[in-house]
Amino acid sequence: MALLVGVVLGCSACSHGGPPTPLPARWDAIHTEGSTIELRADGTGTFTEVPVGAGEGPCSNDDTVPYTGEVTWVTHDERFTVDADGAPLTLWADTSFMSLDWTKIMVDVCGTEEHGATVLAYGREL
């Protein structure tokens, strides 16, 4: 897994202070080969083959399409809200020993944290 090292150089996309983890950063899907999430400090990023809700009917893992392209993001309550060409996704850190662990992020393909069955895990090495 790759790790991009950088510093936060101001963040116009951060609604409540800086991003919850140093950026730029890249996470690779744990169970989906070739799927990556990359976020940059300027409020942009790149998704490669990230499943997003297709927007037709009830959202489920079976109702996703792979998205590859540029994204924008904002932060709220130590989470990233990402816009992938109109499809909203929520990204948040896994927890480890009661603290946030940004080496593993959780992604809800339906846009919120309310659909437990539609959560995918991505990881990175520090």
ZIRA-V513450 format. One record per pair of residues at least 24 apart in sequence whose ideal C-beta (glycine too) atoms are under 8 Angstrom apart, sorted by the first residue. I is the first residue (numbers start at 1). J is the second residue. If there is no record, write none. Layout:
i->I j->J
i->I j->J
This chain:
i->1 j->27
i->1 j->28
i->1 j->123
i->1 j->124
i->1 j->125
i->2 j->26
i->2 j->28
i->2 j->124
i->2 j->125
i->3 j->124
i->3 j->125
i->3 j->126
i->4 j->38
i->6 j->41
i->7 j->41
i->8 j->41
i->9 j->41
i->9 j->42
i->10 j->41
i->11 j->41
i->11 j->42
i->11 j->43
i->11 j->75
i->12 j->42
i->12 j->43
i->13 j->42
i->13 j->43
i->13 j->44
i->13 j->72
i->13 j->73
i->13 j->74
i->13 j->75
i->14 j->43
i->14 j->74
i->14 j->75
i->15 j->74
i->15 j->75
i->15 j->76
i->16 j->75
i->16 j->76
i->16 j->77
i->17 j->75
i->18 j->75
i->19 j->75
i->19 j->80
i->20 j->75
i->20 j->78
i->20 j->79
i->20 j->80
i->20 j->93
i->20 j->100
i->20 j->102
i->21 j->93
i->21 j->102
i->25 j->102
i->25 j->124
i->26 j->124
i->27 j->104
i->27 j->105
i->27 j->122
i->27 j->123
i->27 j->124
i->28 j->122
i->28 j->123
i->28 j->124
i->29 j->120
i->29 j->121
i->29 j->122
i->30 j->104
i->30 j->120
i->30 j->121
i->30 j->122
i->30 j->123
i->31 j->120
i->31 j->121
i->32 j->120
i->35 j->66
i->35 j->122
i->36 j->122
i->37 j->91
i->37 j->105
i->37 j->107
i->37 j->122
i->39 j->73
i->39 j->80
i->39 j->82
i->43 j->72
i->43 j->73
i->43 j->74
i->44 j->70
i->44 j->71
i->44 j->72
i->44 j->73
i->45 j->70
i->45 j->71
i->45 j->72
i->45 j->73
i->45 j->82
i->46 j->70
i->46 j->71
i->47 j->71
i->47 j->82
i->47 j->84
i->50 j->84
i->50 j->89
i->50 j->107
i->51 j->109
i->51 j->120
i->52 j->84
i->52 j->87
i->52 j->89
i->52 j->109
i->53 j->87
i->53 j->109
i->53 j->110
i->53 j->111
i->53 j->118
i->55 j->87
i->59 j->109
i->59 j->110
i->59 j->111
i->59 j->115
i->59 j->118
i->60 j->110
i->60 j->115
i->60 j->117
i->60 j->118
i->61 j->109
i->61 j->117
i->61 j->118
i->64 j->109
i->87 j->111
i->94 j->121
